[in-house]
Amino acid sequence: MRETAVAELPKFETMLSEIPGSKGKITMMQRAMFWLLHNAKGRIVTHRVIWDTLYGARPECDMPSSDVIKTHICHIRKKLPGWQITCHHGIGYSMVSRFKEAAPDGQD
């Protein structure tokens, strides 16, 4: 069974907002991928969902190479060291923050 669900990208204004811990210029496509993984809250986002969400329905001649997602992930990892992106081989990617969460009052 082929997965055809497309995740919802955040609003354009959110995609332009600052990404915590970012280093260097982040392209719009990299921002879109970051927010897609961020909104999944640590769950795996499949390759198909990433591809369909970022590129949608395009003619075959207008499609980027199959390694484009890996390339974006590589660049995001370099520019966002505060975020851990995990590759789930053959499935997709998940992302969690490396920033320390504030402890509840009275707990350290």
N, C-alpha and C positions, 0 to 999 in steps of 0.2 A: 504494500500500500504506500503510495507516494504522498508525502506531506506537502500540502499546498497552503497552509496557513501563513499569513503575512502578519508580522508584528507591527504594532502601531508606533511610529516614530513620534517623538515629542514635538510640540509646536516649534515653529521656526525660531521664535524668540528664545526658547530654552536652548536650542542648538547653538545659538550665538553666545550664550552665557559662558562665563569662565569655568573651566574644568579644574577642580581642586588638584593641586600638585603638578600642573602641566608645565612642560619645559619645551620651548620652541614653538614654531608655528604649526598649528593643527589645521589640516584642510577640512573643508565642509564634509567630505565623505568620511574622514576619520572621526569627526565629531558625531556624525550620524551613527557610525558603528559603535562608538563609545556609548552614546545614549541608549542604543538598542540593547547592548550588553548590560549597561547600568540598570535599566528598567526591568531586566529579567531577575534582578536581585539574587544573583549567584546560581540561578538555574541554567541549564545548558540551552543555548540557542543553536539550533541546527544550521548546518551549512546552507540548506535549502531556504530556510526562513531568512537568513542573512542576505543571501543572494536575491531572493524575491523582494525583500523589503528595500534594499538599496538600489536595485536595478530594475525591478518590475518587469513589465512586458515590453520587450524591445525586439526589433527585428534581429535575426541571427547575425547579420553582418555588422550590427552595432554593439554586440556583446563584448565586454572585456575578456581578457584571457582567464582561464580557470584558476590561476594562481593569484589573482588580484586580491582575494580576501586574505590569503596568507601574507601578502605584501603589506596590506593595511594593518593587520595585526602586528607585524614586525615593527612598523613605524609607530604605532600606538604604544607598544611596550617601551620603546626608547623615549618617547615624549611624555609618558605618564608613568614614571617609576613608582608612584604611590598606589598603583592599581595592579593586581595580579590577574593576568589573563591566562586561563588554563585551556590547553588544547585537549579535546576529547577525540582522539584519532578516529576518523571515519564518521564522526557524529556532528561535532560543532565546537563551540567555545563557551566558556563561562567566565565571569569576572567578579572579583571581590576587592574591597578596599584593603590596603595595607595600613591605613591610618588607624591609630589606636582609638577605640571608642571610649568616650567619657564614661567613667564608672558611675552608677547611681549614687545618690547622696548617702554618705556614710559607708560606702564600700570601696575598697581599693584593691 
